[in-house]
């Protein structure tokens, strides 16, 4: 019995004959190739830092810096926003022309003012984004340069400066493009806004000639020769036309006299809208501030829930009166220092009533006195 694993002479002979047969069939050199493939790969020695390897790293670093100006520079590109302004202006003007009514013209005017404000906010955000991204890229480019004098500089100072100049040029071009868009969009919307304002005023004037606004005046007598003047609150077109008759101005919003909303329940509702240059923090003015705002607004008054009128002067300046909306009535208040008061003297009540009566005699107002 043969021991396992031991090679016999007969097996050796058979193996030798098989090897010779394979050698005869295989082409020359195949044994050498097979030996080479079977040989284990040699481990590569660490690369030495030679001038050639430094040149390769320099080229690679140049490519990295080039990517900043080629790819990352897209962050300082300006999106197209001016076309939105043109579309908004065209749509608002088309809306006003579609229906010959006063309320429709006001709706289009308000819609375009809102679109203008939103576009300005969008441009402001884009301006901030452009500056932030541009300064970030410039800072990153400066930070990417190794400290000089360490012996490991891969970027020549002149190359880094050239990349920085290129990026700064792109940033300046983007700024100029954005400002050009802002100017163009503002001019486009301003033209449409002027057309809508003219449309509103023309319709108000036309309505005032056709139908005189009616004011039903109620007098309440209090002890001590004191008076309170109420009037039935006009509605719709009539409220707009009444302001025009009393002041020669049009309100900035159609439903101005019915809007008693407030942004702070702890305070009285605002009496001005943040329109026509009035800021959000100036919507509750005292008498001096309100007078200044109204005097510098020759065409449009951004009044809210109030109807101002000026009494003819008596030996001095005009006296400012406002009709404040109080539910179904409007109540006359006269200026008293920095505020208004609703309790009038007999003389003050007569002056207000006389100013309204003069408009009636001119044929511009229908005035009716009723029991208070």
MOGI-V479647 format. One record per pair of residues at least 4 apart in sequence whose C-alpha atoms are under 6 Angstrom apart, sorted by the first residue. I is the first residue (numbers start at 0). GAP is how many residues later the second one is. Records with the same first field share a line. If there is no record, write none. Layout:
I->GAP ; GAP
//
This chain:
48->4
57->96
66->4
67->4
68->4 ; 98
75->54
76->97
81->99 ; 103
84->100
88->100 ; 103
91->16
95->8 ; 9 ; 12
104->95
105->148
108->87
125->4
128->4
129->4
134->4
145->7
180->4
181->4
185->4
203->37
206->4
207->4 ; 33
211->152 ; 153
212->25 ; 29 ; 152
213->152 ; 153
214->152
215->15 ; 16 ; 152 ; 153
216->13 ; 14 ; 151 ; 152 ; 153
217->11 ; 12 ; 13 ; 152 ; 153 ; 154
218->10 ; 153
219->7 ; 8 ; 152
220->6
221->4 ; 5
224->121
225->118 ; 119 ; 120
226->116 ; 117 ; 118
227->115
228->102 ; 103
229->100 ; 101
230->98 ; 99
231->97
232->95 ; 96 ; 97
233->4 ; 5
234->4
237->4
242->4
243->4 ; 5 ; 6
245->63
248->50 ; 51
249->50
250->49 ; 50 ; 51
251->48 ; 49 ; 50
255->48 ; 49
256->48 ; 49
257->47
258->46
259->45
261->7
269->13 ; 14
270->13 ; 32 ; 33
271->11 ; 30 ; 31 ; 32
272->29
273->4 ; 5 ; 6
274->27
284->4 ; 5
285->4 ; 52 ; 53
286->4 ; 51 ; 52
290->4
304->20
305->17 ; 18 ; 19
306->15 ; 16
307->13 ; 14
308->12
309->9 ; 10 ; 11
310->7 ; 8
311->6
312->4 ; 5
319->15
320->12 ; 13
321->10 ; 11
322->7 ; 8 ; 9
323->6 ; 7
324->5
325->4
332->7 ; 8 ; 9
333->6 ; 7
334->4 ; 5
335->4
343->4 ; 5
349->4
358->5 ; 6
359->4 ; 5 ; 6
//
